[in-house]
Each structure stands twice: as C-alpha cells, then as structure tokens.
Amino acid sequence: MSASSVTADSAGATGTDRGGKHKGPKSSIWARFDHVVVPYILVSPFFILFIAFGIFPIVYSALVSFQTYRAEQPVYPSGNSVNLYTERWVGLENYQRVLTNWDFTQALLNTLGLFIVSAIPQLFFALVLASLLNRRLRAQSLFRIGILIPYITPIVASTLVFTTFFSEQYGQANWVLGLFGVEHTSGVGAAAQEYPGIDWRAERWSAWLALVIMINWKWTGYNALLYLAAMQSIPKDVYEAAALDGAGAWRQLWSITVPMIRPMVIFTVVLSTIGSLQLFAEPVLFDEDPSSGEGGGLRHLWRTVAQLIWYTGWGDPNDFGLAGAMSWLLFVVVVALAAFNAFISNKIGGRK
C-alpha cells in the first residue's frame, strides 16, 4: 500500500478532508441536503404551476360537470342585486342534456366539418412546400424564414386582417370578385343594395371557405418546417438512386419521402386533429360583431364546440355544469379522433 493511500484512509477515518479541515456533522447534513432536497426545490415551481393551472382545472371541471352550477342575480328589497352561484348534484343529467341538444350537435358537426376541409389540404400543401424547400434554391434560408412568418404572427392580428379582407361591403376579396361581375344583394325591401362579390357570412360554404383560408395560412408553413426537418435526415443517395431508375419528382415524394418521414406525418396529423377540434379564435373574430349573439352568425353556420362551451358558461344560460359536460365530451371526441388518425396513418404507412 502506498503512502498516499494510507494518508487518505487515515484522513477519512478521522473525519478530515485533504486540506486537513475537520468534516463536522453539519457539513455532512448540508451535503446530503444539497444532493437530495435542492433538486426537488428547483423543479417544484413547474409542478406547482402545472397542478394549479393544469391538473386542478381538469379535475374541477369534471366535478362541476355533474352539478348544476350557475349564476343567479336575486334582487333584494333595496333594489340591489348580487351574483350568487348555486350548486346541486345532478349526476349524468348534464351529459344527457348535451347529447340531446341540437345546438351541441350542430356545433360538433361544424367543428368536424371544418377539421376535415382544413386539415387535409393543410397537410398536403405543407408536404409539397417542404419538398420544394428541400431542394437547392437560391436564398434558401430566406424562404424558410418567410414561411414561418404567418405562424409567428399573433392569431388575433391575422384573423382581424382576414376578417377585413372578407368584409361584405369593403373587403378586397369582394372587390376582386366584382371585377368579374359577381354581385349580391344586401338588405330587405327599399333598403336593399347591390354590392360586389358575395356575402361570406350568409352561407355555410362561403363562411367555411373563408375560415379554411385563415387556418391554412396560419399553420401550413409551420407544418412544412416540421416536414422539412424530417426530410433533412433522408440520405441524398436514395434520391439519386431513384432518379437513375427513372423516378420523377412526384414518384420520389410518395415512394421515398413520405414513407421515410412517416413518424413526423403521424405527429402532424395528431397535432392538426387536436388543434382543429379546439378551434375558437378564428370563428369568434370572423363574426363582424362577436358580442351581438351566440357565435357563428345568425344561424350559427360556423359556431364550433369551443365557442358553444364559452357561451354556455359565460353567456346565457351561464351554466358552468353544462359547459363542463360539453368540455369533457369534446375531450373524448378529440382523443378518439386523434387515436383513430394515428392508427390509420400507421396502417397506410405499413406499420403493424
């Protein structure tokens, strides 16, 4: 045994460090505290905020969904009124009311319809755009940054711009349609007037088309960048070999690119499903006067489930229990469709 090891052993036995200082019980306790307790203290703010703003609202909304929890304003003899919230346990009554309510059925159909007509073209164009950006282009970085501008633009700002663009009387879209002789009548009787273009909020197809343009403008570039990041990992030799075999650009895209970025495709499908079924800001701001009604225009042509939940809880009937039941039913629909889309994407990709 060497002299240095003997010195180290004797120092450890007497409770001294290499500098000759004595290691007391306090330093040992602090070292243990530093290694065991401090890491939990450092990560605790995240868990506290997650429980407060994530777990608690979920659990609380589940409890509220089994109650009638609504605001009432009793008027006292003095003429004053105050908001009072009444609670009463009703079990599954709220869920029964929601499932037999035409307003919820209509909002769910609108939500599913907007999801189908927006998500499919959105992901298709994102894939094509990513394939183009994956080639050698001049100012390649500029193009990649440019397609991300719609995503980083605040959703309220972009939606308000598109709402003005599709305005009935002064919108740029109607101005262009007016150049081709397209006109519509607004008003009744003597107050009726002719305006260029169409009334985008008068029919379901036109309102949905305007909303789809807003949504796809916002999210196509974001999904394209996700696809582009996945395409960067594909070896160039694969494309060169396919080109030698006579495969064109479209053949390479569908036979090489799509199968090799399948995990990213599944991820974007699930992400688009969740986002589309929770659509709220675009349809709310598409109303010319969002505060004038229950959302979705006079006939609720584009009112989504998220809009209906907000109106039920904070508008009329101001019933948080009913809104909670709608929220949980929407959650079930989102999870079911996301799982179904992931399953179908796996099957199409050939994964068992």
SVG drawing of the C-alpha trace seen along z (x, -y; Angstrom):
<svg xmlns="http://www.w3.org/2000/svg" viewBox="-90 -52 94 58">
<polyline fill="none" stroke="black" stroke-width="0.4" points="0.0,0.0 1.4,-3.4 1.9,-6.3 -0.7,-8.4 -3.4,-5.8 -2.5,-5.4 -2.8,-9.2 -6.2,-9.3 -7.5,-6.4 -6.4,-8.0 -7.9,-11.3 -11.2,-9.6 -11.1,-7.7 -10.5,-10.9 -13.2,-12.9 -10.8,-15.3 -10.5,-16.4 -7.4,-16.7 -6.8,-20.2 -6.7,-18.9 -10.0,-20.5 -12.3,-18.6 -15.6,-17.4 -18.3,-18.0 -21.8,-16.6 -23.2,-20.0 -21.3,-19.8 -22.4,-16.2 -26.0,-17.2 -25.7,-20.1 -24.1,-17.9 -26.9,-15.4 -29.5,-18.3 -27.8,-19.7 -27.9,-16.4 -31.3,-15.1 -33.6,-18.1 -32.3,-21.0 -33.1,-19.4 -36.7,-19.0 -36.9,-22.6 -35.6,-23.8 -38.2,-21.8 -41.0,-22.5 -42.2,-25.8 -43.0,-23.9 -45.1,-21.3 -46.8,-23.8 -47.9,-25.8 -48.8,-22.7 -51.0,-21.5 -52.6,-24.9 -53.3,-25.7 -53.3,-22.2 -54.5,-19.4 -56.8,-21.5 -58.9,-22.9 -59.3,-19.4 -60.4,-17.8 -62.6,-20.8 -64.4,-20.8 -65.0,-17.1 -66.7,-17.7 -68.7,-20.6 -70.0,-18.6 -72.0,-16.5 -73.7,-19.6 -75.9,-22.5 -73.5,-25.3 -75.0,-28.5 -75.1,-32.2 -78.3,-33.9 -79.0,-37.5 -81.6,-37.8 -82.9,-41.3 -83.3,-42.5 -86.0,-44.9 -83.4,-47.7 -83.2,-47.2 -79.6,-45.9 -78.6,-42.6 -75.6,-40.4 -74.3,-37.3 -74.8,-34.1 -73.7,-30.7 -75.9,-27.8 -74.7,-24.2 -76.7,-21.0 -75.6,-17.5 -77.4,-16.1 -75.2,-13.1 -75.3,-12.4 -78.2,-14.8 -75.9,-17.4 -74.4,-14.9 -77.9,-13.7 -78.9,-17.3 -75.9,-17.9 -76.3,-14.7 -80.0,-15.6 -79.2,-19.3 -79.3,-20.3 -77.1,-23.3 -74.3,-20.9 -74.9,-18.6 -74.7,-21.4 -71.6,-22.8 -70.0,-19.4 -70.8,-18.9 -69.4,-22.4 -66.2,-21.5 -65.8,-18.2 -66.5,-19.7 -64.0,-22.5 -61.5,-19.9 -61.9,-17.8 -61.8,-20.6 -58.9,-22.4 -56.6,-19.7 -56.4,-17.6 -55.4,-20.4 -53.2,-22.0 -51.0,-18.9 -50.9,-18.2 -49.7,-21.6 -47.3,-21.6 -45.8,-18.4 -45.4,-19.8 -44.0,-23.0 -41.4,-21.2 -40.4,-19.1 -39.8,-22.2 -37.7,-23.8 -35.7,-20.7 -34.2,-21.3 -31.2,-23.5 -32.6,-27.0 -31.1,-30.5 -31.9,-32.4 -32.9,-29.1 -32.8,-30.4 -34.9,-33.4 -37.6,-31.2 -37.6,-29.0 -37.9,-32.0 -40.6,-33.5 -43.0,-30.6 -42.8,-30.9 -44.0,-34.5 -47.7,-33.5 -47.1,-31.2 -45.3,-33.9 -48.0,-36.5 -50.4,-36.9 -53.6,-34.9 -55.8,-37.9 -54.0,-40.2 -54.0,-37.8 -57.7,-36.9 -58.7,-40.6 -56.8,-41.2 -58.7,-38.3 -62.0,-39.4 -61.5,-42.8 -60.4,-41.0 -63.7,-39.1 -65.8,-42.1 -69.2,-42.2 -69.0,-45.8 -65.4,-46.9 -63.4,-43.6 -60.6,-43.1 -62.0,-39.6 -65.3,-41.1 -63.6,-43.8 -61.7,-41.2 -65.0,-39.2 -66.7,-42.4 -64.3,-42.8 -65.7,-39.6 -69.3,-40.7 -70.1,-38.8 -72.7,-40.8 -75.0,-40.1 -77.9,-42.0 -77.8,-43.1 -80.8,-44.3 -84.6,-43.9 -87.1,-46.0 -86.3,-49.6 -83.1,-49.3 -81.7,-46.6 -78.5,-47.5 -76.2,-45.8 -72.6,-45.1 -69.8,-43.4 -68.8,-39.9 -70.7,-37.7 -71.8,-37.8 -69.2,-35.5 -71.2,-35.1 -74.6,-34.3 -74.0,-30.7 -72.2,-27.8 -69.9,-27.0 -68.6,-30.6 -68.1,-31.1 -66.2,-27.7 -64.1,-28.7 -63.0,-31.9 -62.2,-30.2 -60.2,-27.4 -58.1,-30.1 -57.4,-31.8 -56.5,-28.5 -54.3,-27.2 -52.5,-30.5 -51.6,-30.3 -50.5,-26.7 -49.3,-25.4 -45.8,-27.0 -45.4,-25.6 -46.2,-22.0 -43.9,-22.5 -41.0,-23.3 -41.7,-20.1 -41.7,-18.1 -38.6,-19.8 -36.7,-19.0 -37.6,-15.3 -36.6,-15.4 -33.1,-16.6 -32.3,-13.2 -33.1,-11.3 -29.8,-10.3 -29.3,-12.0 -28.1,-8.8 -31.6,-7.4 -32.9,-10.1 -30.0,-9.8 -30.6,-6.0 -34.3,-6.6 -33.5,-9.2 -31.3,-6.8 -34.1,-4.3 -36.4,-6.8 -38.4,-8.0 -39.7,-11.5 -40.3,-14.2 -43.8,-13.0 -42.8,-9.4 -39.9,-10.2 -42.1,-12.2 -44.8,-9.5 -42.5,-6.4 -39.4,-7.7 -40.1,-10.9 -43.5,-10.1 -42.6,-6.6 -39.3,-7.8 -40.9,-10.7 -43.9,-8.7 -43.4,-9.4 -43.5,-13.2 -46.6,-12.8 -48.4,-11.0 -47.3,-13.7 -48.7,-16.5 -51.9,-14.6 -52.5,-14.2 -51.5,-17.8 -53.8,-19.1 -56.6,-17.0 -56.3,-18.4 -55.9,-22.0 -58.8,-21.9 -61.3,-20.4 -60.4,-23.1 -60.9,-25.9 -62.0,-29.1 -60.3,-32.4 -60.9,-32.4 -64.6,-31.7 -65.1,-34.2 -63.3,-37.0 -64.9,-36.2 -68.2,-37.5 -68.5,-41.2 -69.8,-41.8 -68.8,-38.9 -70.7,-40.3 -74.0,-40.5 -75.1,-36.9 -74.1,-33.3 -71.5,-33.0 -71.4,-31.6 -73.7,-34.2 -77.4,-34.4 -77.9,-30.7 -74.7,-29.5 -73.3,-28.4 -69.7,-28.2 -70.1,-28.1 -67.7,-25.5 -68.0,-23.4 -65.3,-25.6 -67.5,-28.7 -70.6,-27.0 -68.8,-25.9 -67.7,-29.5 -71.2,-30.9 -72.8,-28.3 -70.5,-29.0 -70.2,-32.8 -73.2,-33.9 -76.8,-32.6 -77.7,-30.3 -74.5,-30.9 -74.4,-27.2 -70.9,-26.0 -72.1,-22.5 -73.4,-22.2 -70.3,-23.8 -68.2,-21.3 -70.1,-18.4 -69.6,-19.8 -65.8,-20.2 -65.5,-16.5 -67.4,-15.3 -65.2,-17.4 -62.2,-15.9 -63.5,-12.3 -64.0,-13.3 -60.5,-14.8 -58.8,-11.7 -60.9,-9.3 -60.2,-11.1 -56.5,-11.6 -56.1,-7.9 -58.0,-6.9 -56.0,-9.2 -52.7,-7.8 -54.0,-4.3 -54.9,-5.0 -51.6,-6.7 -49.8,-3.7 -51.8,-1.3 -51.3,-3.4 -47.5,-3.6 -47.4,0.2 -46.6,0.3 -48.3,3.2"/>
</svg>
